[in-house]
């Protein structure tokens, strides 16, 4: 169990639409890690405590899955960026070559006379 920082507390307040300090003095809350919730379940033995513990553990599992999916997506995006970062230069070269082919060739002007 640990206490949230001021920055984390402000984020929490803004996310859950908790009233600001006008409704009374709010202290930074204590929060549990996943291991803390597991240890707490060993102490609390009521039916409700067990149900809440299971719900919290499922939330941690979903959060872990969500983060792993985004890590995978970020890695794939980074791999794609590395793979295609030289394509801009190559595409520009292709367009320059096409423009040169489209423009009429410059003809030499021949001098008439001596």
N, C-alpha and C positions, 0 to 999 in steps of 0.2 A: 504494500500500500504506500502511496506517495501523494504529495499535494501538487496540484497543477500550478504552473507558472502563471504570472499575470497575463502574458500573451495568450497562453492556452485557455485561460479562463475567459478572456474577452472573446475568443473564437467560439467557445462553448456557449456563451451568453447570446452571441449574435446568431448562432445556428438554431438554437432552441427557443428563440424569442422570449427569453427570460427577462423580466422587467429590469430596468437599470436600478441603480442604488436608491431611487426615490421610494421604492416599496420597502425599504429597510436595509440594514447593513448586510451585505453579502460577503462571506468569507470564501476564499478559494477552497473548492471541494477536494476531498481525498478521493483517489481513484485506485483501482486494483489492476495489476497486470493479470495475464491469463493464469500464470502460476499461482498468484495470490488468490484468485477465485477458486482454483482447485484446492488449495490448502484450506480456504475458508469452508469449503464444503465438507471437509473432514471434521470440522468443529460443530457446524450447525446441523441439526438432525431433524428439523421439522419438515413436514410434507411440502410446505410452501417454499422453504429454503432450498430444498432439493429441486423443485420445479424451476425456481428462478435461476439456480446454478446451471441447470441444463440449458436454459434459454441463453444465458450469458456465454457459456462454452460454445454453443452453436453460432452465436454472433461472432466470436473470435475466429472460429473455423471459416465462416463466410468472409470475414475481413482478410484472413490470410489467403484464401483463394482469390479474392478480388485483387489483392496486391500482386500475387504471382502472375495473374493474367496480364496485368498492366506492365509488369517487368518483362514478360515475354513479348508483349506488343512493342514496348520501347526498344528492346533489343532488335526485333525484326525491322523496325523503322530505321534504327541506326545502321543496320546491315544494308538496307536498301539505299540509304543516303550514301554510304561508302561505295556501293556498287555503281550508282548512277551519277556520282559527283562530276565525273569527267564528260558526261554526255552533253552538258551545256556547251562546252567548248567545241565538241565534235559537231553538234547541231548547228552552231554558228558558222563553222567552217563549211558545212554543206550548203547553208543558205548563201554564203558569200560566193561559193562556186556556182550556184544556180544563177545568182545575179550577174556574174561575169558571163555566163553562157547566154543570158537573155539580152544583154546589151549588144547592140550591133558593133561589129568590129570596126576599129578606126582604120580608115583608108588613108594611104599616103597620097598626098596631093602632088601631082606631077607638074613641074613647071613647063609651061608652053613657051617655046622659043628658046633663044640662046641665053 
